[in-house]
Amino acid sequence: MRDLRHRVVVITGAAGGIGRALSLAFAREGCALALVDMDAPGLEGVRQAATALGARVSIHTADVAYRRMLERVRDEVLAHHDRVDVLVNNAGVTAYSLFEHHVPGEAERIVAVNFWGVMHGCELFLPALRSAGGGHIVNVSSMAGYAGMPFQSSYCASKFAVRGLTQALRAELAIVGIGVTCVMPGVTRSQILASATSRDPAVSRTLSELLQRHGGSPDTLARRIVRGIRRNSAEVRGQFDSVLVDWLSRWCPWLVRWFMARLVREASRRGLMRAQP
């Protein structure tokens, strides 16, 4: 999809972080936007910023974990824009917790948003992409889809699943002219940890602050994603940490396993593995 002008782009998780950066990047390309998130005030802020760039924007408040909500969003989008050319499944949540310390329903919620939200989006918008004569699907996974990371078991499981689904869809949809790209961000400046449930809030708050100071730029990642759509790239990786985790997982998996286990031992030594009420 070389020319993005006047294309209609649906973006979930659009109110902040990578989603906000993507919204503004597509607005600069001359796209029309349908922005989806649970954060209504955040969506309104992005709408105003994208409109100032000349984009035609609709906003839709919904929780992607619920198929019925996305069905409503699909109907609203088609009523407002008449078509869909690009779908970006970006919404995601996490929890900072050992697997055995998950509270009831927590893992289910992570998988529901991160994986089933992607499944619902692909399923519900695929007919519209076909009707538009092709199009592109972007599913945002994570470098946590390359290697299992401690304290992020459910998040990793969901992101591995997104990566596998995306690879399968790319093979299936190539014959009908629909491109599919998997995005594998590294540590990127966002509020995902700040809004996460945590068994050790002091530690997760510190990690969130470090992420804000030293994480990669969501604007840079957004530009790479736009370029990936133009090139129909199978995968778009984030900054160097994502590339490094991918490379080490392929060629030195023992080193990755050793490092992850070392993180857990260090956390145990510092008393960070206790369950919180």
Secondary structure, 3 states (H helix, E strand, C coil): CCCCCCCEEEEECCCCHHHHHHHHHHHHCCCEEEEEECCHHHHHHHHHHHHHCCCCEEEEECCCCCHHHHHHHHHHHHHHHCCCCEEEECCCCCEEECHHHCCCCHHHHHHHHHHHHHHHHHHHHHHHHHHCCCEEEEEECCHHHCCCCCCEHHHHHHHHHHHHHHHHHHHHHHHHCEEEEEEECCCECCCCCCCCEECCHHHHHHHHHHHHHHCECHHHHHHHHHHHHHHCCCEEECCHHHHHHHHHHHHCHHHHHHHHHHHHHHHHHCCCCCCCC
